[in-house]
Amino acid sequence: MAIQATVKPRRIGQRRRAYYQNGPPTVIGAFDFAYVAFAVLWGVVFFADVPDLASAAGMALIVGAGILSLRQ
């Protein structure tokens, strides 16, 4: 059981690396920007931290760039 707990996460990590290496860069890049939404969500839920106007503008630029890269 301990061996499976050690080996399985490594296999999953190898599969994820393969997706990142073989997928189209525009799609991978756009989904990679999903961390922005999760960072805001976790900040609000766990720390009651609401982003200010400058932070929201920066996040909008990042998300907009990801959307533009998908369109091309």
URDA-V51334 format. One line per field, one symbol per residue. phi: phi as a letter, one per 20 degrees, with the letter a starting at -180 (. if undefined). psi: psi as a letter, one per 40 degrees, with the letter a starting at -180 (. if undefined). A space follows every 10 residues. Layout:
phi=???
psi=???
//
This chain:
phi=.ffffeegff ffffffffff edffgfffff ffffffffff gffffeclde feffffffff ffffffffff fe
psi=dddddddddd dddddddddd deihdddddd ddeedddddd ddddddefhh iadddddddd dddddddddd d.
//
